[in-house]
């Protein structure tokens, strides 16, 4: 995610084994010290500067003492869908996605959290097509993705990046992200990503009409935009998050098709921001 919210190379994930992305990216993995320095720099660059609570966070842990307060955004049906994108591995931790993928390259690739469940050999069968136009954002059966359905109170229509969520007439719109974590499977009977991202006009507002409703009670909290560009800098955007704790399967072939042609101009999975662990940067939701 760059300034406006753009809101890792792997092999097959085998059941009963560690995700293959860990082994294939191992040679490019930074040390714990690098991540520690990034966290310390983030703290230094935000301390005493009035930044609001940050994201992503552990949704199973409600600890936080950020003193900045802003109102929760309205429900998604009272807002306008403005963007849909996704990240390779979950940015948030919790629920059914608690397996740490590793430190990655220090730039958001090959890090984040992965599905902790098991998949069948059939679901993990390799596919013949590329699922990304960018090499180190390739996706394979067994990979985890976190999809962000972004909403705004500004009068906008769906489009690329956070810029599509802003309007010259509304300088400070409320923002909401409905988040769903999926695991990619090679199964024609699994849900279709194109359908999951379908939008239409309801009540004169653009809406993503197929956001899953069967993945547990969403955890709602106050946070910010995400993405690795904010590993050492605070995000100034105020966002209401709604993160579903259960992972759902999605047909990887339909993800590949969506990346080739969508109104958001998305052609790859985005990297992840380091999990926020500093209590002063977390809301007490």
N, C-alpha and C positions, 0 to 999 in steps of 0.2 A: 504494500500500500504506500503510495507516494503521498504528496501533500494532500491530494484529494481522494483519499481512500481507494486505492486500487485494491476503493472499498471499494522426489528431489531425485538422481538416476537410480532406479530400483530394479530388482528382479521380482520373482513371484513370492508372495507371502504364503508359507506353508503352514498347515495346522500343526499345533504342538511345537512350533519353533519361533524364534525371534524373527521379526520382520526383516526381509532380505535387504530392505533399504539401508539398514544399519551396516551390513557387511559390505555392500557395494560402495557406500559413501564413506567408509571408514577412513580411507586414506586422505579424505578432504575434511575430516572432522576436526574442529578446533578443540582446544583443551578447556577444561572447566574454568581455568583462570581467565580466558578470553570472555566468557559469559559473565564471570564475576566483575570484570572491569566494565563491561557494558552496563550491568546493573548499577554499579557504583557511579558511573558517569550519568546515567539517567537520574539517579537520586540527586546528584550534585546540580544537574541542569534544571531540576524542577523544584528543589527545596526553597521555600519562601517566596516562590514566584506566582503563587495563586493558581496553579494548575488543578483542575478538577480530577476526580477519580479516573483511573486509566484501565485499559483492557488489553489483552484478555486476562482472565483470572481462573482460579480453581472454583468451580461452581458448587463444589461440595464443602467449601470452607467460607463461612460468612464473616470472617474476621476482616476488619478494615476500620480506619479512623480518619479518612480524608475529610477535612472540614468544609470543603466547598459543596454547596447544596444547589441543586436545580431540580425542577419539576420533572416527574416522569412524563414521557411523551404519551399522547393519546394512543388508543389501540390502533392496530394496523388498518382496520377497516375505516377509520376516521382520518387516515393519512393517505399520501400518494406514493405508490411504488415508484422508485426512481432508479434502482440499480440492482442487478444480481451478479455476483461473482463468487469464486470459491478459492480456498487455500489447500495446498497439499499438506496433509495431516491437519488435525484439529488445532486451532490456536488455543482454544479453551481446554481445560483439563477437568475431568469429573465424569460421573455417570458411567457409561460403557466405553469411555475413551481416556484411559489413564496410563497407558503404556508409553513411556517417554521414548521418542524416536532417536534421541541423542542431540548433541550440541549442533550438529550440522556444520555448515561452513562459516558460521558467524554472521551470515547475511540473510538468514531466514530459510535457507534451503536445507532439506533433510533434518529438520527439527520439528518440534510440536509433539502432538499426542496421537496415538493410534488406537484403533478398535481392539478391545481385549477379548473378543469372542473368537470362535473357531469357524472356519469355512471348509467346505468339502473340496476334494481334489477337482471335481467338475467345475465348481465355481471359480477355481484358481487357474483354469486352463488358459494359457496365453492366447492373446488375440493377434490377428495378422496386421492390424492397422496401427498407426501411431496415434496417440491420444493427446499430443501436444506439438506445437510448432517449435517449441524451445527445448533443447536437449535436456537440461537438468531440471525440467519440469515435467518430464515424461511420467505417465501414469500406467499402472499395471493392475491386473486383477489382484485383489487383496489390499490395495492401498486405501487409505482413509482420506476423505476430503471434508472440509467444513464449508457449507454453503451459507452465504449471507444474502438475505433478502432485505434490501435497504429501503426505508420509507422516510418521507419528509412531509412536513406540514406546509411547505412551499407549494405554489401552484406549478407543478412540473409534470413531465412525462418521462417514462423509462428511457435510459440512455447510458452511455459509458461514464464510469468513474463518479466520484462524489460531486463533480461539477454538475451532473444531471440532477442532483438533489438540492441545488441552490438556485435562487432566482433573484435578479437585481432588485425586485420589489420587496424581497424578504431577506434581510441580511442575517438574521439569526433564527432560522427555522428549527423546530424540534426535529430530531432525528431518531429513528428506531431501527434496530437490526433484529430481524427474526432469523435465528441461527439453527441449522439442522446439520448434524454430522451423518455422513453416509460412508459405507464401505463398498468399494467397487467389485462387482462380481461378473463373471462371464456366464450369464444366465438370461436367456431371452424372455423368461417369464418374470424376471425381476422388474420393479418399477422403472418406467421410462423417464430419463432426465428431462427430455423435452417437454413432457407433460408436467413434470414437477415444477418447471419454471414457466409454465404457461401464464399469460396475463390477459386480462380483459378489463373492460370498464364496468364497475359496479357502483351505483349511487354517484355517478359522475366522477368517480375516482379510479385511476389505474390500480389494479389489485393483482397480486399473485394468488391465483385461486386454488392452487393445489399444494400449498404448504402443508406438510404432514401434520396430522392431528393425533397420530397413534404412537408417538415417541416419548410419552411421559409428560408430566406437568412442567412447562417451561420455567426455568429459573430466571427471574427478572431482576436486573440490577442496573445501577447508574455507572456508566463508564465512558469510554472514548472510542475513537476510531483506532484501528489496529494496523498491522503490517510491519515488516522489519525496518522500514525507514524511521520508525519511532523507538528502536531499541535503545537509543541514547538520548533521545529528545522527547519531551512530553507532547502528547497530542492535544491541541487546543479545542477540539470538537467535543461537544457534549452529546452523548448517545445513550438512549435507553436500550438495554440488551434484553433479549428473551431467548435463552439457550435451552434447547431440548436435551434431556439427559440420555436418551436411548438412541442407539445407532441403527439406521435402516440400510437395507441393501439397495443398490441401484445398478442397473445394467450398464456396464462400462462402455459398450458399443454405442449407446445413446449419448453418453457423455462426449465421446469422440465426435459424433455427428453434430452435437450442439456447439462444440468449440470451433467447428468449421464455419458456422453461420448462426450468429445471434445478434440481436439489436444492441447488445452491450459491448460489442467488439472485443469480446474475451476470446483468447486463443490459447491460454495456458493457465495452469493453477498458480496462484500467487504464493509467495513465501509467507512465513509466520513471524509474528513478533514474539520475543521472549515472554514467557509467562510473568505477569506482574506479581511480585511477592512482598514488596515493601508495603506494610500496613498503611503508611501515610499516603500511598497512592491508590488505595482501595476504598470503595464505599462500604459502609455497613448496611447492606441491603436486607 
